[in-house]
Amino acid sequence: MAVPVLGGVIMPAIAAADGFSETLSYRGGMRRMANGAISTQLVDANVKRKFRLTWPALTDAQKTTVTSAYATVDDSSAAFTAPTGTAYTVTRDPDSPGVTFDGFMIGGGTMRWRCTMYLETA
């Protein structure tokens, strides 16, 4: 797996297990009609991708790096290289919380951060 890059910022390697997911969806609506037929109306025939990146134990310095990377999509899109090595243009995912950091202590009183970031293709 490749190291993820967002807006030119090289982020830490993701978790080996369950650290990356990609969801494909289409924008539009689907309805089941009274006769059982399905009616579909797409706003755009191109697939949208949603990405979830997870880190289990970031250091404070790595947390700062992830925060800097996320700032590149604050009000616009940015280039994103997924852990698969594929490049996309992404924005913040408007249906998700953005980036979350959950702190926990390890030995010696050192703080670590569980982190999840959500992005969507532009």
Sequence and secondary structure as in RCSB ss.txt:
>XXXX:A:sequence
MAVPVLGGVIMPAIAAADGFSETLSYRGGMRRMANGAISTQLVDANVKRKFRLTWPALTDAQKTTVTSAYATVDD
SSAAFTAPTGTAYTVTRDPDSPGVTFDGFMIGGGTMRWRCTMYLETA
>XXXX:A:secstr
    EETTEE     TTT EEEEEEEEEEEEE TTS EEEEEEEEEEEEEEEEEEEEE HHHHHHHHHHHHTTSS
S EEEE TTS EEEEEE TTS  EEEEEEEEGGGEEEEEEEEEEEE 
